[in-house]
């Protein structure tokens, strides 16, 4: 089972614009755009963000990256000396202007002229409460706040593993309603793998955006800890597997980073020391799944990236742990890609990709109608086409299982950044697959969906009755605007886990 972890993703790819220019392809503004920005990543349409966000957030940061000095934004302001040095070392912000002041003003004014005052809204859904799941709540650590950064249901022990902001790895026993601390670390746990008596734990370092490399991967055996790798740039996911079949496990680490980041491969040498190799050098690496995508008998890597150049990559394994990268799907940098799953959705024998988009804790905070869940079908040649989109503000995590055991895939999705003014609040959606050739779903919510700010989700057979239950964890941290009413409700409820018990076999 792949682990579910959360990182507070802040930032937006600032380096590109789409000028929605219609037939005006030869105007100077478009030439400026194509010359300076469009090569960075897929460009969003100007109408994907409202005018005030372009004016107040995106354009000032873009100017700084192009070496244009403005009074609106100083990339080093408010940071410590070490952070400022790391920002300068990144090379993200040009020292010399890449564009004249006159051309910058031309481009700036063109974007502001075309940008909309506001974005369209997602049509309201007539959601019903799903009776297939019975909602109960769990208080794991009896603390006044819930700040879980890692969540995974261990099928072997039927216990829930949770990591928190304090660096504690907790194990919750549903049967006895008891919690023990398995390990204590110095900073937030993002990922955890255990095999026999050996545990490998990924520590992000600083959870909020930073250019400093303070992440660590720890190996723990009999409570003795050893750092396998340190100075990692905000690692958010670690894949631990034997990629080349030599009996030794490699680590593939998604270093989300901030202005910069990377996907790293850690391989043990003859002395047992891990050597690091960069597979992809860009920020926003989210998670990796190992799968033989071209049926050549070798495990390939399927990787999700966010933070600018958003999309899905396939790294095809060649010889001696060498990989050839191929982009499978590319998204607009404002989508806020936050999770993906790899599965054979349509039963045709190849692997399809399900993505979730909705990270909204960044410089472009607004309700975005293009957030939600997408199904991308594989044509058998690892070419993917979007076949379904369910709009959902702020969607951040999901699980994909046949929850009702009718031989099709259903989805449970949580939104960390929903519209909290809407009723019912769509922070949890269950998409019940209606079957058929084309993807078709009925959307439901559950009781208590408004009782917490949800971050992580996992599933498993908690009560051992033969069906899949769902666990959702809370993270009570106000990093985006919410009403006083919601804040008071979360404080009153103090929920750690929303447990949705599947009633199929009851």
N, C-alpha and C positions, 0 to 999 in steps of 0.2 A: 504493500500500500504506500502510495506517495504521501508525504507529509504535507499538512496544511499550515502555512505560516503567513504572517502579515507584516508588512513593512509600511510605515507611513510614507507614501510616495509623494514627494513634493517637487514640482517643477514641470515645465512644459517645453517641448522642443521649440525654441524661439527662432531658429535659424531659417525658417521657411515661411513663405506666404503663397497663397494662391490668389491670383488676381481676377478670377472669374471674368475673363476679359471678352468672352464672346468672340465677335469677329475682329476685335481690335488687337490682333496678335502682333502687330508691328510697332505699336506705340512704345515710347521710350520707357514707360513704367514697367512694361512686361520684359523688355530687354534687361533692365536693371535687375528685375526679379530673377530672371533666368541666369544671369551672370553671377549674382552674389549669393543666392539663397536656395534655389530650387534643387540643387545637386545634393543638399544635405540629407533630405528625406522626403517622403511623399508630402506634398504641400496640401494643407487644408484649404477649402474654399473660404474666402473672406467672410461669407455669411454663416460660417460655423461658430463665430464668436461675435458678441455684440460690440458696438462701437466703443463703449467706455472701457472694456477690457483691452481692446487694441490700444487705445489712447493711454491708459494709465499703467498697464502692466506689460503687454507684449512688445510694443514698439520701443519703449525705453530700454528694455533688456536686449532687444535686437540691435539697437544702435550701439550699445556697449560692446557687443560681440563684433561689430563691424568697425570698432575704433572711433566711433562718433561720441564726442563728449556732450552730454546733456545735463541739465540741472535736475532731471527727473529720476535718475538712477545712478548710483555708484555701487558697483559690484562688490567692493570691499567694505562698505560702510557697515558698522556694527559688529564686525568679526574680530576675533583675537588676532594677534600678530601671526601666530602659527597658521591660522586659517587663511589669513590674507596671503601669506607666502604660498600656501598650497593652491589658492585660487590663481595667483599669478603664474605659478609653475604649470598649471593645466594648459595654458596657451589658448584657452577658450576666448578670452577677450583680447582683441587685436591691439597692438601698441600704436600702430600707424593706421590712419583712416583708410578703409578699403573703398570708400566712396566719397565724393565731394559733398560739401554741405548743401549745395544746390540740388544735386541728384537725390540726396537723402530726403530733403523737403518734398521733392516731387513724388517720391515713392510713398512717403508718410501721408501726404495729403490725398493721394489716390486711394490708399487703403481706407482712410477715414471716411472718404466720400462714399465708398461702396459698402462699408460695414453697416449692418442693420442696427437699429436701436435696441432690439431684443430678439431672442430666439423663439421659434414656435414651441408650443407645449405638446407633450405627449398626451394623446387623448385619454381621458379617464377610463379605467377599466372597471367593469362591474364585477368585482371580485367577491366570491363566496368563501366562507370558511370551510376548509377541507376536513371532513369528518374521518378521513382515512388515517389521520394522525392525532394522537392525544397529547396535548401540550402540558408539560410539567416543568418546574424550574428546579435548579440545583444551586446551592450555595457551597462552593468548593472550599474557599479559604476563610470565610467569615470576616472578610475585610470590607470596609465601606465603599471601596471602588474596585472595579473589575478592569484589569489592564493585561489581558492575555495576548501574548505575541506568538504563541505556538499552540496548536491543537491537533491531536491525533488519537484515534481510537485503536488500541492494540487488540487485534482479534485473538491473539494467543492467550492473553490474560483476561480479556473482556473488561479491561480498565481503560480509563481515559488519561492521557498524558497531556499536561499543559505547561507551557513556559510563560513566565510573567516578566513584567518590566524590571523587577528586582533581581532577576537572574536565577530564580528558583525553578527547578523542574519538579512539578507536582504530579502525583499519581492518585487518581480518584477511583475508588471502588464503589460502583453503583450498588452492589448487593448489600454492602455494610454501611453505605453512606459515610465513608471515611476517606481522609486525605493524608498522604504522607509526602514528605519532601525527599525525592530521590537524590538530587544533586543541588548544590549551590554554586553559582558562578557570579562573576563581577558585573555582568551587563546582560541586556535582554537576550533570551534564547529565541532563535528564529527557526531552527531545524534540529532534529535529533534522530539518530539511528542507533539501534542496539542489536548486536548479534552475540549471543551467548553472554559472556561476562564483559565484553568490550562495547563501549558506547562512544559514539562520535557526535559531538554537539557543536552546532554553529552559533556563534555569538556575533551579533551585528556590530557591536561597538556602540556608536551613537545612533539612536533611532531616527532622529530628525536629520534633515539634509546637511551634509558636511562633505568637504573635500578632503578631510583627514582620514587616513586609513587606520582605523582602530578596531577592525573586526578580527576575530580569531576562530580557528577550529580546534577544539579540544578533544583529545582521546582520554577516556576515563576507564580505568580497570581497577576494581576493588577500591574505589574511592580515591585512587591516586590519579591526578590529572597531568597530562602532558600536552603542550601546544604542538599540534601537527603543522599548523601554518598560522602566521600572524601578519599584521600589517595588511589585512584584507580590506577592501574598500566597500564597506556596508554589504557584506554577504547576506543574502536573503533566502538562499536555497542551496542544498548540497545533495547531489546524487552520488550514492555510494554503491558501486557495482563493478564487477569484473568485465571490462569492455572487450578485452582481447583474448579471453579464455585461458589465461596463463595461471589461474588459481589465485591471483592477487587482485585485490579490489582497488580501483582508482576512484578518485573524487573529482567530480565536475562541479565547480562552485560558481554560482551566479552572483557576481559582485555588482549589485545595483548601482553603487556609487552615487554620484551627484552630477557634477558637470562632466566628469569622466567616469568610466566603469568598464567592466570586462567580464567575459566568460573564461574561466580558468580551468585547466586540467592539472591535477596533482597526481604524480606518478611516483611510486616508491623506487628508489635506486637499490643497488646491491647492499647498501648499509642500512636499509630500512628508513631512509630519510626521504621525505616527499619533495620532489622537484616540481616547480611550477612552470606551466607553459600556457600562454594566452591563445585561446581559440578564436575569440571575437573581441575586438577592442572598441566597445561603445558602451555608453551608460544605459541603465534601465534593464539589465538582465534580470529576469523574473524567476524562471524555473526551467528544468531540463528533464526530459523523459527519454530513456533509452529504448529503442525499438529498431528492428531490422526493416527499414522502409523500402529497400530495393531488392529484398529477398536474395542477397548474396551470401548469407550466412554470417554476416558481421553486424554487430550492434551499432546503429547510428544514433545520433543525438538530435532530438527535436526540442527547439529552444524558443521561448517567448521573450520578446524585448519590448520595453516601454521607454518612456523618457526621451522622446524625440523621434528617433527612427523606429517606430513601433511596427511589430509584425512577428511572424513565425519563421524561423530558420530551420533547415535540415542540414546537419553536418554529417555527410556520408563518410563512414570509416573506410580508409584504404589500408595500407600496411603499416605496422609498427606504431600504432596509435596516431597515425596521421589522418586528418579529416579535411574534406573538401566541402566548403559551405555553399549552400544554395538557398536563396530566399524563396519561401513557399507562399507567404501572404504578406502584404504590406498595408498598413493602416495609416490614416491621418494621425499626425502627432498630437491632436487634441482629443483622441478617442479615450485615453486613459486606460489602456490595456492592463488588466490586473490578474488574469488567470487563464489557463487553458487546460483542456483534457484531450487525450488522444484515444480514440476508440472507433470501432467499426459500427457507425450509427445505422447505416442502411443495409447491413448484412451482406455486402457484396464481396467481402474478403479482403478489402484494403482498409487502411486507417484514415478516418476522417478527423477533423479538428473542430473542437468546440471552444469558442473564445468568449470571455466576459470583459466588458469595458465599462469603466465607471469611476476610476480614480479621479477624485475631484478636490483633493487637498493641495491645490497648487495655485499658481498665479493667474489662473483663468477660471476661478470658481464661479460657476453659474449652473443652472439646471440645463442639461444638454440632452436634446431629444435623440441623439444618436448613441447614447449610452444603452447598454443592454447585453443580451446574449445572442450570439451568432453561431449558426451551424455551417461549416464549410465542408462540402463533399469532395472526396478524392475521385478523380476520373480513372484511377488505376495507374497513372504515370506520375503520381505525386504532384499533380496540378489541381488546385483547389478552387472551388466556386462557391460563393455564399448562396445557400439554399433556404435560409430562414433567419429572421431577425425578430427578437422580442424586445421592444423598447422598455427600459427600466432605469430610471434615474439612479446614478451612483452605484451600479452593480459592481461587486468586487470579488466574490468567490462563488463557487458552485460545486455540487457533486452530481454525477451522472450515473444512475442505476435504474434497473427495472424494479422500481419500488412496489408496484402492484402485480408483478409477476405475470404480465400478459404478453411477454416476448417482444417488448419494445423499450426504448430508453426514455426515462423521465428525468427531469432536472429539478433540483432544489437550488435556489439562488438567493444570496443575501446581498443587500445594498448597505454599504456604510454611509453613503451620501444620498439618501433618498430625499424626496420632497416632504419634509416634516410638517408642512402645512396641509397636506392632502389627507383625506380620510376615505377609506382606510389607508394608513401609512404603508407604503409598499417597500418595507425593508426586508421582507421575506416573501418569496413567490415560489409556489410549487407548480411546475409545468407538467401536467398529466398528458402523456402522449396518446392521441386519439387513433394512432395507427394510420394505415393508408400509404400510398406511394409518396405523396408530398408531405413534408413535415407539417403537422397540425397538432396544436396543443390547446388544452383548457387550463387557464391560470386560476390558482387559488391562493389564498393567504391562510394563516393559522391564528388561533387565539393567542394573545400576548405578543403579537409581532411588534407592537409599539412600546413594549416594556424595557427595551434596551437598545443601545447602539451596537449593532452586530458587526463583527469583523471576520471571524473564521467559521468554517463549517466542515463537518466530516460526517460519515455515516458508518453503520455497522450494526450487527445483531446484538444489541445490548442484553436483551432478556432471553436470548437463545431459543426463540420460538420460530426461527426459520425465515424471518423477513428483516428487511433493512430499516433500522431506525436512524434518526438524524439528530446531530448535536450541533448547536450554534453557540459560540462564545461571544461575550460582550467586551467592549473596550470603552470605558466611560471617560473619554477625553474630548474636551470641546475644541477641536481644531477647525471646525467649520461652524457657521452660524446655525443655531437652533433656538427655539423659543424657550422662555423661562418655564413654560408649562412642561415641555419635554424634559428639561433638566431636572425639574422637581420630581417628575414621575420616575425617572431613572434612579434618582437618589432614594426615593421611597421604596422602590421595588428591590434594589440592590441585587440584581440577578447576575450570576456568573455564567450559567449555562441554561439555554432554552432547549429542553429535551423533547423531541417529537417522536413519540412511540408509535410505530406502525401497527395499525389495528387489523392488518390483513389476516393474520393467523390467530387472533385472539378469540 
